[in-house]
Amino acid sequence: MPRPSRREEIRRLLARRDREGLTYRELSKISGVAASTLSWWSWRLRRDPISPEVKFAELTVVDPAPNSSTDTTGTIAVSVGDFEVRLNGQVDRATLALVMDELCSRC
């Protein structure tokens, strides 16, 4: 498996920082990457979030059969790499965004 690019490596570290509520200094101690470097990359990735390295996930919404009594809200199936998540019922955008972020961080 190819080594992730520096951009991807830092993006994953910054996602961990957000998830765990770490400071740049704390993340620096864990990762060995200078706090100033982490701060700079955070600024850079906010300025330029779209890059050639962005990965896309397939998102499929499956509508229930018209006369189905079992599922009237539909199912959302999210596949990223080898992972697939199926969300039943109504899912708000924020929850879906969290699921997508977690999946993408594992690929």
N, CA, C and O atoms as a GROMACS GRO file, in nm:
protein
  428
    1MET      N    1   0.084  -0.118   0.000
    1MET     CA    2   0.000   0.000   0.000
    1MET      C    3   0.089   0.124   0.000
    1MET      O    4   0.180   0.134   0.082
    2PRO      N    5   0.064   0.219  -0.090
    2PRO     CA    6   0.149   0.338  -0.097
    2PRO      C    7   0.134   0.424   0.029
    2PRO      O    8   0.028   0.431   0.090
    3ARG      N    9   0.244   0.489   0.063
    3ARG     CA   10   0.244   0.579   0.178
    3ARG      C   11   0.159   0.702   0.146
    3ARG      O   12   0.166   0.754   0.035
    4PRO      N   13   0.077   0.747   0.242
    4PRO     CA   14  -0.004   0.866   0.214
    4PRO      C   15   0.085   0.989   0.191
    4PRO      O   16   0.194   0.999   0.246
    5SER      N   17   0.036   1.080   0.110
    5SER     CA   18   0.110   1.204   0.084
    5SER      C   19   0.119   1.286   0.213
    5SER      O   20   0.046   1.263   0.309
    6ARG      N   21   0.210   1.380   0.212
    6ARG     CA   22   0.227   1.466   0.330
    6ARG      C   23   0.098   1.540   0.361
    6ARG      O   24   0.058   1.551   0.477
    7ARG      N   25   0.032   1.590   0.256
    7ARG     CA   26  -0.096   1.660   0.273
    7ARG      C   27  -0.198   1.570   0.342
    7ARG      O   28  -0.265   1.613   0.436
    8GLU      N   29  -0.209   1.447   0.296
    8GLU     CA   30  -0.306   1.353   0.352
    8GLU      C   31  -0.269   1.316   0.496
    8GLU      O   32  -0.355   1.307   0.583
    9GLU      N   33  -0.141   1.296   0.519
    9GLU     CA   34  -0.093   1.264   0.654
    9GLU      C   35  -0.130   1.377   0.752
    9GLU      O   36  -0.181   1.351   0.862
   10ILE      N   37  -0.105   1.499   0.712
   10ILE     CA   38  -0.136   1.614   0.798
   10ILE      C   39  -0.286   1.631   0.814
   10ILE      O   40  -0.335   1.661   0.922
   11ARG      N   41  -0.362   1.611   0.703
   11ARG     CA   42  -0.508   1.622   0.711
   11ARG      C   43  -0.563   1.524   0.814
   11ARG      O   44  -0.654   1.558   0.890
   12ARG      N   45  -0.509   1.403   0.817
   12ARG     CA   46  -0.554   1.303   0.914
   12ARG      C   47  -0.518   1.344   1.057
   12ARG      O   48  -0.598   1.327   1.149
   13LEU      N   49  -0.398   1.398   1.074
   13LEU     CA   50  -0.358   1.446   1.207
   13LEU      C   51  -0.451   1.558   1.254
   13LEU      O   52  -0.492   1.561   1.370
   14LEU      N   53  -0.482   1.652   1.163
   14LEU     CA   54  -0.569   1.763   1.201
   14LEU      C   55  -0.711   1.716   1.229
   14LEU      O   56  -0.780   1.772   1.314
   15ALA      N   57  -0.756   1.612   1.158
   15ALA     CA   58  -0.889   1.555   1.186
   15ALA      C   59  -0.888   1.493   1.326
   15ALA      O   60  -0.986   1.504   1.400
   16ARG      N   61  -0.777   1.428   1.361
   16ARG     CA   62  -0.764   1.372   1.496
   16ARG      C   63  -0.767   1.483   1.600
   16ARG      O   64  -0.831   1.470   1.705
   17ARG      N   65  -0.698   1.593   1.570
   17ARG     CA   66  -0.697   1.708   1.661
   17ARG      C   67  -0.840   1.757   1.687
   17ARG      O   68  -0.877   1.786   1.801
   18ASP      N   69  -0.919   1.767   1.580
   18ASP     CA   70  -1.057   1.813   1.593
   18ASP      C   71  -1.141   1.713   1.674
   18ASP      O   72  -1.218   1.752   1.762
   19ARG      N   73  -1.126   1.584   1.642
   19ARG     CA   74  -1.205   1.481   1.711
   19ARG      C   75  -1.175   1.476   1.860
   19ARG      O   76  -1.266   1.463   1.942
   20GLU      N   77  -1.046   1.486   1.894
   20GLU     CA   78  -1.004   1.467   2.033
   20GLU      C   79  -0.987   1.598   2.110
   20GLU      O   80  -0.958   1.597   2.230
   21GLY      N   81  -1.006   1.711   2.041
   21GLY     CA   82  -0.995   1.840   2.108
   21GLY      C   83  -0.853   1.873   2.153
   21GLY      O   84  -0.833   1.937   2.257
   22LEU      N   85  -0.754   1.829   2.076
   22LEU     CA   86  -0.614   1.851   2.111
   22LEU      C   87  -0.567   1.990   2.068
   22LEU      O   88  -0.621   2.048   1.974
   23THR      N   89  -0.468   2.041   2.137
   23THR     CA   90  -0.402   2.164   2.092
   23THR      C   91  -0.295   2.124   1.991
   23THR      O   92  -0.260   2.007   1.980
   24TYR      N   93  -0.242   2.223   1.919
   24TYR     CA   94  -0.132   2.194   1.827
   24TYR      C   95  -0.012   2.138   1.904
   24TYR      O   96   0.055   2.046   1.856
   25ARG      N   97   0.014   2.192   2.021
   25ARG     CA   98   0.128   2.147   2.102
   25ARG      C   99   0.109   2.000   2.144
   25ARG      O  100   0.204   1.922   2.137
   26GLU      N  101  -0.012   1.964   2.187
   26GLU     CA  102  -0.039   1.825   2.227
   26GLU      C  103  -0.024   1.730   2.108
   26GLU      O  104   0.035   1.623   2.119
   27LEU      N  105  -0.079   1.771   1.994
   27LEU     CA  106  -0.069   1.689   1.874
   27LEU      C  107   0.076   1.677   1.828
   27LEU      O  108   0.117   1.574   1.776
   28SER      N  109   0.152   1.783   1.846
   28SER     CA  110   0.293   1.782   1.809
   28SER      C  111   0.369   1.677   1.891
   28SER      O  112   0.451   1.603   1.838
   29LYS      N  113   0.341   1.672   2.021
   29LYS     CA  114   0.407   1.574   2.108
   29LYS      C  115   0.372   1.431   2.066
   29LYS      O  116   0.457   1.342   2.072
   30ILE      N  117   0.248   1.409   2.026
   30ILE     CA  118   0.202   1.275   1.986
   30ILE      C  119   0.261   1.234   1.852
   30ILE      O  120   0.305   1.121   1.834
   31SER      N  121   0.261   1.328   1.757
   31SER     CA  122   0.295   1.295   1.618
   31SER      C  123   0.441   1.319   1.581
   31SER      O  124   0.492   1.260   1.486
   32GLY      N  125   0.509   1.406   1.656
   32GLY     CA  126   0.646   1.441   1.619
   32GLY      C  127   0.654   1.550   1.513
   32GLY      O  128   0.763   1.584   1.468
   33VAL      N  129   0.539   1.605   1.473
   33VAL     CA  130   0.534   1.714   1.375
   33VAL      C  131   0.529   1.846   1.454
   33VAL      O  132   0.450   1.859   1.548
   34ALA      N  133   0.611   1.941   1.416
   34ALA     CA  134   0.618   2.069   1.487
   34ALA      C  135   0.481   2.136   1.493
   34ALA      O  136   0.404   2.133   1.397
   35ALA      N  137   0.451   2.197   1.608
   35ALA     CA  138   0.323   2.266   1.625
   35ALA      C  139   0.306   2.377   1.521
   35ALA      O  140   0.195   2.399   1.471
   36SER      N  141   0.414   2.446   1.488
   36SER     CA  142   0.405   2.553   1.388
   36SER      C  143   0.373   2.495   1.250
   36SER      O  144   0.302   2.559   1.172
   37THR      N  145   0.424   2.377   1.220
   37THR     CA  146   0.393   2.311   1.093
   37THR      C  147   0.246   2.271   1.088
   37THR      O  148   0.179   2.290   0.986
   38LEU      N  149   0.196   2.216   1.198
   38LEU     CA  150   0.055   2.178   1.204
   38LEU      C  151  -0.036   2.300   1.187
   38LEU      O  152  -0.137   2.295   1.117
   39SER      N  153   0.002   2.409   1.252
   39SER     CA  154  -0.075   2.532   1.241
   39SER      C  155  -0.075   2.584   1.098
   39SER      O  156  -0.179   2.624   1.046
   40TRP      N  157   0.042   2.583   1.034
   40TRP     CA  158   0.051   2.630   0.896
   40TRP      C  159  -0.034   2.543   0.805
   40TRP      O  160  -0.108   2.596   0.722
   41TRP      N  161  -0.024   2.410   0.818
   41TRP     CA  162  -0.104   2.321   0.734
   41TRP      C  163  -0.254   2.342   0.757
   41TRP      O  164  -0.333   2.336   0.662
   42SER      N  165  -0.293   2.366   0.880
   42SER     CA  166  -0.434   2.392   0.909
   42SER      C  167  -0.482   2.514   0.831
   42SER      O  168  -0.589   2.512   0.771
   43TRP      N  169  -0.401   2.619   0.834
   43TRP     CA  170  -0.433   2.741   0.759
   43TRP      C  171  -0.438   2.711   0.609
   43TRP      O  172  -0.529   2.755   0.539
   44ARG      N  173  -0.339   2.638   0.561
   44ARG     CA  174  -0.330   2.607   0.417
   44ARG      C  175  -0.448   2.523   0.369
   44ARG      O  176  -0.504   2.550   0.263
   45LEU      N  177  -0.486   2.424   0.446
   45LEU     CA  178  -0.596   2.337   0.406
   45LEU      C  179  -0.730   2.410   0.411
   45LEU      O  180  -0.821   2.378   0.334
   46ARG      N  181  -0.743   2.506   0.500
   46ARG     CA  182  -0.867   2.588   0.502
   46ARG      C  183  -0.874   2.678   0.380
   46ARG      O  184  -0.982   2.700   0.326
   47ARG      N  185  -0.760   2.730   0.336
   47ARG     CA  186  -0.755   2.818   0.218
   47ARG      C  187  -0.778   2.741   0.089
   47ARG      O  188  -0.839   2.793  -0.004
   48ASP      N  189  -0.729   2.617   0.084
   48ASP     CA  190  -0.732   2.539  -0.038
   48ASP      C  191  -0.785   2.398  -0.009
   48ASP      O  192  -0.711   2.300  -0.018
   49PRO      N  193  -0.914   2.387   0.027
   49PRO     CA  194  -0.968   2.256   0.066
   49PRO      C  195  -0.978   2.157  -0.049
   49PRO      O  196  -0.975   2.036  -0.026
   50ILE      N  197  -0.990   2.206  -0.172
   50ILE     CA  198  -1.002   2.117  -0.287
   50ILE      C  199  -0.865   2.101  -0.351
   50ILE      O  200  -0.798   2.199  -0.383
   51SER      N  201  -0.825   1.979  -0.368
   51SER     CA  202  -0.696   1.951  -0.430
   51SER      C  203  -0.709   1.827  -0.516
   51SER      O  204  -0.810   1.757  -0.507
   52PRO      N  205  -0.611   1.798  -0.600
   52PRO     CA  206  -0.616   1.677  -0.681
   52PRO      C  207  -0.620   1.550  -0.598
   52PRO      O  208  -0.656   1.444  -0.649
   53GLU      N  209  -0.585   1.560  -0.470
   53GLU     CA  210  -0.583   1.442  -0.385
   53GLU      C  211  -0.717   1.415  -0.317
   53GLU      O  212  -0.730   1.316  -0.246
   54VAL      N  213  -0.816   1.499  -0.339
   54VAL     CA  214  -0.946   1.480  -0.276
   54VAL      C  215  -1.007   1.350  -0.325
   54VAL      O  216  -1.008   1.322  -0.445
   55LYS      N  217  -1.057   1.271  -0.232
   55LYS     CA  218  -1.121   1.146  -0.267
   55LYS      C  219  -1.272   1.164  -0.266
   55LYS      O  220  -1.326   1.236  -0.182
   56PHE      N  221  -1.338   1.099  -0.357
   56PHE     CA  222  -1.482   1.107  -0.362
   56PHE      C  223  -1.542   0.974  -0.320
   56PHE      O  224  -1.484   0.868  -0.344
   57ALA      N  225  -1.656   0.981  -0.258
   57ALA     CA  226  -1.726   0.861  -0.214
   57ALA      C  227  -1.855   0.848  -0.294
   57ALA      O  228  -1.916   0.947  -0.333
   58GLU      N  229  -1.893   0.725  -0.316
   58GLU     CA  230  -2.019   0.700  -0.385
   58GLU      C  231  -2.131   0.705  -0.282
   58GLU      O  232  -2.123   0.641  -0.177
   59LEU      N  233  -2.234   0.780  -0.311
   59LEU     CA  234  -2.348   0.794  -0.222
   59LEU      C  235  -2.472   0.753  -0.299
   59LEU      O  236  -2.501   0.808  -0.404
   60THR      N  237  -2.544   0.656  -0.246
   60THR     CA  238  -2.663   0.604  -0.312
   60THR      C  239  -2.781   0.614  -0.217
   60THR      O  240  -2.772   0.569  -0.103
   61VAL      N  241  -2.889   0.672  -0.263
   61VAL     CA  242  -3.012   0.676  -0.184
   61VAL      C  243  -3.107   0.573  -0.244
   61VAL      O  244  -3.141   0.580  -0.362
   62VAL      N  245  -3.149   0.479  -0.161
   62VAL     CA  246  -3.237   0.372  -0.206
   62VAL      C  247  -3.378   0.404  -0.158
   62VAL      O  248  -3.404   0.405  -0.038
   63ASP      N  249  -3.468   0.429  -0.252
   63ASP     CA  250  -3.606   0.456  -0.217
   63ASP      C  251  -3.679   0.325  -0.195
   63ASP      O  252  -3.655   0.228  -0.266
   64PRO      N  253  -3.769   0.320  -0.096
   64PRO     CA  254  -3.845   0.197  -0.073
   64PRO      C  255  -3.946   0.175  -0.186
   64PRO      O  256  -3.982   0.267  -0.259
   65ALA      N  257  -3.990   0.051  -0.197
   65ALA     CA  258  -4.092   0.019  -0.296
   65ALA      C  259  -4.216   0.102  -0.266
   65ALA      O  260  -4.244   0.130  -0.150
   66PRO      N  261  -4.291   0.144  -0.369
   66PRO     CA  262  -4.406   0.232  -0.348
   66PRO      C  263  -4.508   0.181  -0.248
   66PRO      O  264  -4.568   0.261  -0.176
   67ASN      N  265  -4.529   0.052  -0.241
   67ASN     CA  266  -4.630  -0.003  -0.150
   67ASN      C  267  -4.568  -0.074  -0.030
   67ASN      O  268  -4.636  -0.151   0.038
   68SER      N  269  -4.442  -0.048  -0.004
   68SER     CA  270  -4.373  -0.116   0.106
   68SER      C  271  -4.419  -0.060   0.240
   68SER      O  272  -4.429   0.061   0.258
   69SER      N  273  -4.447  -0.150   0.332
   69SER     CA  274  -4.488  -0.105   0.465
   69SER      C  275  -4.372  -0.116   0.564
   69SER      O  276  -4.387  -0.078   0.680
   70THR      N  277  -4.258  -0.167   0.520
   70THR     CA  278  -4.148  -0.189   0.613
   70THR      C  279  -4.057  -0.067   0.628
   70THR      O  280  -4.009  -0.040   0.738
   71ASP      N  281  -4.032   0.005   0.522
   71ASP     CA  282  -3.939   0.118   0.529
   71ASP      C  283  -3.993   0.232   0.446
   71ASP      O  284  -3.992   0.228   0.322
   72THR      N  285  -4.041   0.334   0.514
   72THR     CA  286  -4.100   0.446   0.441
   72THR      C  287  -4.006   0.566   0.436
   72THR      O  288  -4.041   0.669   0.377
   73THR      N  289  -3.888   0.555   0.496
   73THR     CA  290  -3.798   0.670   0.499
   73THR      C  291  -3.678   0.653   0.408
   73THR      O  292  -3.605   0.750   0.387
   74GLY      N  293  -3.656   0.535   0.353
   74GLY     CA  294  -3.542   0.514   0.264
   74GLY      C  295  -3.417   0.479   0.339
   74GLY      O  296  -3.411   0.488   0.461
   75THR      N  297  -3.317   0.438   0.265
   75THR     CA  298  -3.188   0.400   0.321
   75THR      C  299  -3.080   0.473   0.244
   75THR      O  300  -3.086   0.485   0.122
   76ILE      N  301  -2.981   0.521   0.316
   76ILE     CA  302  -2.866   0.582   0.253
   76ILE      C  303  -2.749   0.485   0.270
   76ILE      O  304  -2.716   0.447   0.382
   77ALA      N  305  -2.687   0.446   0.160
   77ALA     CA  306  -2.570   0.359   0.164
   77ALA      C  307  -2.448   0.441   0.126
   77ALA      O  308  -2.445   0.501   0.018
   78VAL      N  309  -2.348   0.443   0.212
   78VAL     CA  310  -2.226   0.518   0.187
   78VAL      C  311  -2.111   0.419   0.177
   78VAL      O  312  -2.087   0.342   0.270
   79SER      N  313  -2.040   0.420   0.064
   79SER     CA  314  -1.926   0.331   0.044
   79SER      C  315  -1.801   0.414   0.020
   79SER      O  316  -1.799   0.501  -0.067
   80VAL      N  317  -1.698   0.388   0.098
   80VAL     CA  318  -1.569   0.453   0.080
   80VAL      C  319  -1.464   0.344   0.094
   80VAL      O  320  -1.450   0.283   0.200
   81GLY      N  321  -1.390   0.319  -0.013
   81GLY     CA  322  -1.292   0.212  -0.010
   81GLY      C  323  -1.357   0.080   0.021
   81GLY      O  324  -1.452   0.040  -0.046
   82ASP      N  325  -1.307   0.011   0.123
   82ASP     CA  326  -1.362  -0.118   0.163
   82ASP      C  327  -1.473  -0.105   0.266
   82ASP      O  328  -1.529  -0.206   0.309
   83PHE      N  329  -1.507   0.016   0.305
   83PHE     CA  330  -1.607   0.038   0.408
   83PHE      C  331  -1.743   0.072   0.347
   83PHE      O  332  -1.750   0.142   0.245
   84GLU      N  333  -1.848   0.024   0.409
   84GLU     CA  334  -1.983   0.062   0.367
   84GLU      C  335  -2.066   0.083   0.492
   84GLU      O  336  -2.061   0.004   0.586
   85VAL      N  337  -2.143   0.190   0.493
   85VAL     CA  338  -2.233   0.221   0.603
   85VAL      C  339  -2.371   0.241   0.544
   85VAL      O  340  -2.386   0.313   0.445
   86ARG      N  341  -2.470   0.181   0.604
   86ARG     CA  342  -2.608   0.200   0.562
   86ARG      C  343  -2.681   0.272   0.675
   86ARG      O  344  -2.682   0.227   0.790
   87LEU      N  345  -2.740   0.384   0.641
   87LEU     CA  346  -2.813   0.464   0.739
   87LEU      C  347  -2.962   0.454   0.709
   87LEU      O  348  -3.008   0.496   0.602
   88ASN      N  349  -3.038   0.400   0.802
   88ASN     CA  350  -3.182   0.388   0.786
   88ASN      C  351  -3.251   0.507   0.850
   88ASN      O  352  -3.206   0.560   0.952
   89GLY      N  353  -3.359   0.549   0.791
   89GLY     CA  354  -3.435   0.659   0.847
   89GLY      C  355  -3.384   0.793   0.797
   89GLY      O  356  -3.302   0.801   0.706
   90GLN      N  357  -3.436   0.896   0.858
   90GLN     CA  358  -3.396   1.030   0.818
   90GLN      C  359  -3.266   1.066   0.889
   90GLN      O  360  -3.255   1.055   1.011
   91VAL      N  361  -3.169   1.111   0.812
   91VAL     CA  362  -3.039   1.148   0.866
   91VAL      C  363  -3.012   1.293   0.829
   91VAL      O  364  -3.021   1.332   0.712
   92ASP      N  365  -2.980   1.373   0.930
   92ASP     CA  366  -2.953   1.514   0.901
   92ASP      C  367  -2.814   1.529   0.839
   92ASP      O  368  -2.729   1.441   0.852
   93ARG      N  369  -2.794   1.640   0.772
   93ARG     CA  370  -2.668   1.664   0.700
   93ARG      C  371  -2.547   1.660   0.792
   93ARG      O  372  -2.441   1.610   0.753
   94ALA      N  373  -2.561   1.711   0.912
   94ALA     CA  374  -2.447   1.714   1.005
   94ALA      C  375  -2.402   1.572   1.039
   94ALA      O  376  -2.282   1.544   1.043
   95THR      N  377  -2.497   1.484   1.066
   95THR     CA  378  -2.464   1.345   1.098
   95THR      C  379  -2.399   1.277   0.979
   95THR      O  380  -2.300   1.206   0.994
   96LEU      N  381  -2.454   1.298   0.860
   96LEU     CA  382  -2.397   1.239   0.740
   96LEU      C  383  -2.256   1.291   0.716
   96LEU      O  384  -2.167   1.215   0.676
   97ALA      N  385  -2.234   1.419   0.741
   97ALA     CA  386  -2.100   1.477   0.724
   97ALA      C  387  -2.001   1.413   0.821
   97ALA      O  388  -1.886   1.386   0.784
   98LEU      N  389  -2.043   1.388   0.944
   98LEU     CA  390  -1.955   1.322   1.041
   98LEU      C  391  -1.921   1.180   0.998
   98LEU      O  392  -1.807   1.136   1.011
   99VAL      N  393  -2.021   1.107   0.947
   99VAL     CA  394  -1.998   0.971   0.898
   99VAL      C  395  -1.900   0.973   0.782
   99VAL      O  396  -1.806   0.893   0.778
  100MET      N  397  -1.920   1.064   0.688
  100MET     CA  398  -1.832   1.074   0.571
  100MET      C  399  -1.689   1.110   0.613
  100MET      O  400  -1.593   1.053   0.561
  101ASP      N  401  -1.675   1.203   0.706
  101ASP     CA  402  -1.543   1.244   0.752
  101ASP      C  403  -1.471   1.126   0.817
  101ASP      O  404  -1.352   1.104   0.792
  102GLU      N  405  -1.542   1.050   0.898
  102GLU     CA  406  -1.481   0.935   0.963
  102GLU      C  407  -1.442   0.828   0.862
  102GLU      O  408  -1.332   0.772   0.871
  103LEU      N  409  -1.529   0.801   0.766
  103LEU     CA  410  -1.496   0.702   0.664
  103LEU      C  411  -1.376   0.745   0.582
  103LEU      O  412  -1.284   0.666   0.558
  104CYS      N  413  -1.375   0.870   0.540
  104CYS     CA  414  -1.265   0.919   0.456
  104CYS      C  415  -1.132   0.920   0.532
  104CYS      O  416  -1.027   0.903   0.471
  105SER      N  417  -1.137   0.938   0.662
  105SER     CA  418  -1.012   0.937   0.739
  105SER      C  419  -0.953   0.798   0.751
  105SER      O  420  -0.836   0.783   0.786
  106ARG      N  421  -1.032   0.694   0.721
  106ARG     CA  422  -0.985   0.557   0.731
  106ARG      C  423  -0.937   0.501   0.598
  106ARG      O  424  -0.887   0.389   0.593
  107CYS      N  425  -0.951   0.576   0.492
  107CYS     CA  426  -0.909   0.526   0.361
  107CYS      C  427  -0.774   0.578   0.321
  107CYS      O  428  -0.725   0.545   0.213
   0.00000   0.00000   0.00000
